[in-house]
Amino acid sequence: MTMGDWKQKRFWKEVSVAETEAGFTVELDGRSVKTPAKVLLEVPTAKMARAIAAEWDAQEEGVNPDSMPFTRSANASIDKVRHQHAEVADMLAAYGDSDLLCYRADTPEGLVKRQAEKWDPLLDWAAETLGARLEPRTGLMHQPQAADQLDVLSARVHAMTDFQLAAFHDLVGISGSLILGFAAALGWGKPEEIWLISRLDEIWQEEQWGPDEEALIEAAAKRGAFLHAKAFYDIS
């Protein structure tokens, strides 16, 4: 059955994980789950299959796709990323040339200092761990990074599996930073810490002018998606 076939009420009794030739799948009363494109929902690890199975098993009287993030991410990996892996990788690698961590304020002094304190260690980590040094710039005008350094980062993105790349898409897109995406994926620090670092400018503004309720609601949703992407990457 596919996600497109979902009915309002639960129609299966038993959820199980089955091993396949290339990985694992989830079965509902012995029938394999399929993606919206009607492809077998086949995932690379038992942990991922168990996480997806738990989501299906948690559905009670009504089926709520919004409560099934691991299923949705696996579907995206199979139906979307698999068919355009190179294009997705190129899009994400391009963040490196205008990385959030490289665009610095020139005033006020407090913000300048905070950006340096929080962002410089990540650029240093990238140079040491990823083998690529991105340089900070002052102001908002685009200044290209060295092409050879971007090539190193791009090669790492292209080397990811479809499932890793699906998770990495959200880690980079939500944080606005290729380096923060790598930091989250590779465990530079706690995901929550990395998320807060990505919001450094917004947090500064909140401290100066007070929080905006609508912006906080949006940030909470993005935080949840960022933390899920990290969890999905870890079991990919």
Contacts in CASP RR format, 6 or more apart in sequence:
PFRMAT RR
TARGET T0000
AUTHOR 0000-0000-0000
METHOD contacts of the structure
MODEL  1
MTMGDWKQKRFWKEVSVAETEAGFTVELDGRSVKTPAKVLLEVPTAKMAR
AIAAEWDAQEEGVNPDSMPFTRSANASIDKVRHQHAEVADMLAAYGDSDL
LCYRADTPEGLVKRQAEKWDPLLDWAAETLGARLEPRTGLMHQPQAADQL
DVLSARVHAMTDFQLAAFHDLVGISGSLILGFAAALGWGKPEEIWLISRL
DEIWQEEQWGPDEEALIEAAAKRGAFLHAKAFYDIS
1 28 0 8 1.000
1 31 0 8 1.000
1 33 0 8 1.000
1 34 0 8 1.000
2 33 0 8 1.000
2 34 0 8 1.000
2 35 0 8 1.000
2 36 0 8 1.000
2 37 0 8 1.000
2 38 0 8 1.000
3 33 0 8 1.000
3 34 0 8 1.000
3 35 0 8 1.000
3 36 0 8 1.000
3 65 0 8 1.000
3 71 0 8 1.000
3 75 0 8 1.000
4 36 0 8 1.000
6 63 0 8 1.000
6 65 0 8 1.000
7 63 0 8 1.000
8 62 0 8 1.000
8 63 0 8 1.000
9 61 0 8 1.000
9 62 0 8 1.000
9 63 0 8 1.000
10 59 0 8 1.000
10 60 0 8 1.000
10 61 0 8 1.000
10 62 0 8 1.000
10 63 0 8 1.000
12 28 0 8 1.000
12 29 0 8 1.000
12 31 0 8 1.000
12 56 0 8 1.000
13 29 0 8 1.000
14 28 0 8 1.000
14 29 0 8 1.000
14 30 0 8 1.000
15 26 0 8 1.000
15 27 0 8 1.000
15 28 0 8 1.000
15 53 0 8 1.000
15 56 0 8 1.000
15 57 0 8 1.000
16 26 0 8 1.000
16 27 0 8 1.000
16 30 0 8 1.000
16 53 0 8 1.000
17 24 0 8 1.000
17 25 0 8 1.000
17 26 0 8 1.000
17 27 0 8 1.000
17 46 0 8 1.000
17 49 0 8 1.000
17 50 0 8 1.000
17 53 0 8 1.000
18 24 0 8 1.000
18 25 0 8 1.000
18 26 0 8 1.000
18 27 0 8 1.000
18 30 0 8 1.000
18 32 0 8 1.000
20 40 0 8 1.000
20 42 0 8 1.000
22 42 0 8 1.000
22 44 0 8 1.000
23 42 0 8 1.000
23 43 0 8 1.000
23 44 0 8 1.000
23 45 0 8 1.000
23 49 0 8 1.000
24 42 0 8 1.000
24 43 0 8 1.000
24 44 0 8 1.000
24 45 0 8 1.000
24 46 0 8 1.000
24 48 0 8 1.000
24 49 0 8 1.000
25 32 0 8 1.000
25 33 0 8 1.000
25 40 0 8 1.000
25 41 0 8 1.000
25 42 0 8 1.000
25 43 0 8 1.000
25 49 0 8 1.000
26 32 0 8 1.000
26 33 0 8 1.000
26 41 0 8 1.000
26 49 0 8 1.000
26 52 0 8 1.000
26 53 0 8 1.000
26 56 0 8 1.000
27 33 0 8 1.000
28 56 0 8 1.000
32 40 0 8 1.000
32 41 0 8 1.000
33 41 0 8 1.000
33 52 0 8 1.000
33 56 0 8 1.000
33 71 0 8 1.000
34 40 0 8 1.000
34 41 0 8 1.000
35 41 0 8 1.000
35 74 0 8 1.000
35 75 0 8 1.000
35 78 0 8 1.000
35 79 0 8 1.000
36 75 0 8 1.000
36 79 0 8 1.000
37 78 0 8 1.000
37 79 0 8 1.000
39 78 0 8 1.000
39 79 0 8 1.000
41 52 0 8 1.000
41 71 0 8 1.000
41 74 0 8 1.000
41 75 0 8 1.000
41 78 0 8 1.000
42 78 0 8 1.000
43 49 0 8 1.000
43 52 0 8 1.000
43 74 0 8 1.000
43 77 0 8 1.000
43 163 0 8 1.000
44 161 0 8 1.000
44 163 0 8 1.000
44 236 0 8 1.000
45 235 0 8 1.000
45 236 0 8 1.000
47 235 0 8 1.000
48 70 0 8 1.000
48 74 0 8 1.000
48 163 0 8 1.000
48 232 0 8 1.000
48 235 0 8 1.000
48 236 0 8 1.000
51 70 0 8 1.000
51 235 0 8 1.000
52 68 0 8 1.000
52 70 0 8 1.000
52 71 0 8 1.000
52 74 0 8 1.000
55 67 0 8 1.000
55 68 0 8 1.000
55 69 0 8 1.000
55 70 0 8 1.000
55 71 0 8 1.000
56 68 0 8 1.000
56 71 0 8 1.000
58 67 0 8 1.000
59 67 0 8 1.000
59 68 0 8 1.000
65 71 0 8 1.000
65 72 0 8 1.000
69 228 0 8 1.000
69 232 0 8 1.000
70 228 0 8 1.000
70 232 0 8 1.000
73 163 0 8 1.000
73 166 0 8 1.000
73 167 0 8 1.000
73 228 0 8 1.000
73 229 0 8 1.000
73 232 0 8 1.000
74 163 0 8 1.000
76 166 0 8 1.000
77 162 0 8 1.000
77 163 0 8 1.000
77 165 0 8 1.000
77 166 0 8 1.000
77 236 0 8 1.000
78 162 0 8 1.000
80 166 0 8 1.000
81 88 0 8 1.000
81 162 0 8 1.000
81 163 0 8 1.000
81 165 0 8 1.000
81 166 0 8 1.000
81 169 0 8 1.000
82 162 0 8 1.000
85 158 0 8 1.000
85 162 0 8 1.000
85 165 0 8 1.000
86 158 0 8 1.000
88 165 0 8 1.000
88 169 0 8 1.000
89 154 0 8 1.000
89 157 0 8 1.000
89 158 0 8 1.000
89 160 0 8 1.000
89 165 0 8 1.000
90 154 0 8 1.000
92 157 0 8 1.000
92 165 0 8 1.000
92 168 0 8 1.000
92 169 0 8 1.000
92 172 0 8 1.000
92 173 0 8 1.000
92 178 0 8 1.000
93 150 0 8 1.000
93 153 0 8 1.000
93 154 0 8 1.000
93 157 0 8 1.000
93 158 0 8 1.000
93 178 0 8 1.000
95 172 0 8 1.000
95 173 0 8 1.000
95 176 0 8 1.000
95 177 0 8 1.000
95 178 0 8 1.000
96 102 0 8 1.000
96 134 0 8 1.000
96 145 0 8 1.000
96 150 0 8 1.000
96 153 0 8 1.000
96 177 0 8 1.000
96 178 0 8 1.000
96 179 0 8 1.000
97 142 0 8 1.000
97 144 0 8 1.000
97 145 0 8 1.000
97 150 0 8 1.000
98 142 0 8 1.000
99 134 0 8 1.000
99 145 0 8 1.000
99 176 0 8 1.000
99 177 0 8 1.000
99 178 0 8 1.000
99 179 0 8 1.000
100 175 0 8 1.000
100 176 0 8 1.000
100 177 0 8 1.000
100 180 0 8 1.000
100 198 0 8 1.000
101 119 0 8 1.000
101 122 0 8 1.000
101 123 0 8 1.000
101 134 0 8 1.000
101 136 0 8 1.000
101 177 0 8 1.000
101 179 0 8 1.000
101 180 0 8 1.000
102 123 0 8 1.000
102 134 0 8 1.000
102 135 0 8 1.000
102 136 0 8 1.000
102 137 0 8 1.000
102 145 0 8 1.000
103 136 0 8 1.000
103 137 0 8 1.000
103 139 0 8 1.000
103 140 0 8 1.000
104 112 0 8 1.000
104 115 0 8 1.000
104 116 0 8 1.000
104 119 0 8 1.000
104 136 0 8 1.000
104 137 0 8 1.000
104 138 0 8 1.000
104 139 0 8 1.000
105 111 0 8 1.000
105 112 0 8 1.000
105 115 0 8 1.000
105 138 0 8 1.000
105 139 0 8 1.000
105 201 0 8 1.000
106 112 0 8 1.000
106 138 0 8 1.000
106 139 0 8 1.000
111 201 0 8 1.000
111 204 0 8 1.000
114 200 0 8 1.000
114 204 0 8 1.000
115 200 0 8 1.000
115 201 0 8 1.000
118 197 0 8 1.000
118 200 0 8 1.000
119 136 0 8 1.000
119 197 0 8 1.000
119 200 0 8 1.000
120 136 0 8 1.000
122 179 0 8 1.000
122 180 0 8 1.000
122 183 0 8 1.000
122 188 0 8 1.000
122 197 0 8 1.000
123 133 0 8 1.000
123 134 0 8 1.000
123 135 0 8 1.000
123 136 0 8 1.000
123 179 0 8 1.000
125 183 0 8 1.000
125 188 0 8 1.000
126 132 0 8 1.000
126 133 0 8 1.000
126 134 0 8 1.000
126 153 0 8 1.000
126 179 0 8 1.000
126 182 0 8 1.000
126 183 0 8 1.000
127 133 0 8 1.000
129 186 0 8 1.000
129 188 0 8 1.000
130 152 0 8 1.000
130 153 0 8 1.000
130 156 0 8 1.000
130 182 0 8 1.000
131 149 0 8 1.000
131 152 0 8 1.000
132 149 0 8 1.000
132 150 0 8 1.000
132 152 0 8 1.000
132 153 0 8 1.000
133 146 0 8 1.000
133 149 0 8 1.000
134 145 0 8 1.000
134 149 0 8 1.000
134 179 0 8 1.000
135 145 0 8 1.000
135 146 0 8 1.000
137 143 0 8 1.000
153 178 0 8 1.000
153 182 0 8 1.000
156 182 0 8 1.000
157 165 0 8 1.000
157 168 0 8 1.000
157 178 0 8 1.000
160 168 0 8 1.000
161 236 0 8 1.000
163 232 0 8 1.000
163 236 0 8 1.000
164 185 0 8 1.000
164 233 0 8 1.000
164 236 0 8 1.000
166 232 0 8 1.000
166 236 0 8 1.000
167 185 0 8 1.000
167 229 0 8 1.000
167 230 0 8 1.000
167 232 0 8 1.000
167 233 0 8 1.000
167 236 0 8 1.000
168 181 0 8 1.000
168 185 0 8 1.000
168 229 0 8 1.000
168 233 0 8 1.000
169 229 0 8 1.000
170 225 0 8 1.000
170 226 0 8 1.000
170 228 0 8 1.000
170 229 0 8 1.000
171 180 0 8 1.000
171 181 0 8 1.000
171 184 0 8 1.000
171 185 0 8 1.000
171 226 0 8 1.000
171 229 0 8 1.000
171 230 0 8 1.000
171 233 0 8 1.000
172 178 0 8 1.000
172 180 0 8 1.000
172 181 0 8 1.000
174 198 0 8 1.000
174 222 0 8 1.000
174 225 0 8 1.000
174 226 0 8 1.000
174 229 0 8 1.000
175 181 0 8 1.000
175 184 0 8 1.000
175 194 0 8 1.000
175 195 0 8 1.000
175 198 0 8 1.000
175 226 0 8 1.000
176 198 0 8 1.000
177 198 0 8 1.000
180 194 0 8 1.000
180 197 0 8 1.000
180 198 0 8 1.000
181 194 0 8 1.000
182 188 0 8 1.000
183 189 0 8 1.000
183 194 0 8 1.000
184 191 0 8 1.000
184 194 0 8 1.000
184 226 0 8 1.000
184 229 0 8 1.000
184 230 0 8 1.000
184 233 0 8 1.000
185 230 0 8 1.000
185 233 0 8 1.000
188 194 0 8 1.000
191 226 0 8 1.000
191 227 0 8 1.000
191 230 0 8 1.000
192 227 0 8 1.000
195 223 0 8 1.000
195 226 0 8 1.000
195 227 0 8 1.000
196 203 0 8 1.000
198 226 0 8 1.000
199 219 0 8 1.000
202 215 0 8 1.000
202 219 0 8 1.000
206 212 0 8 1.000
END
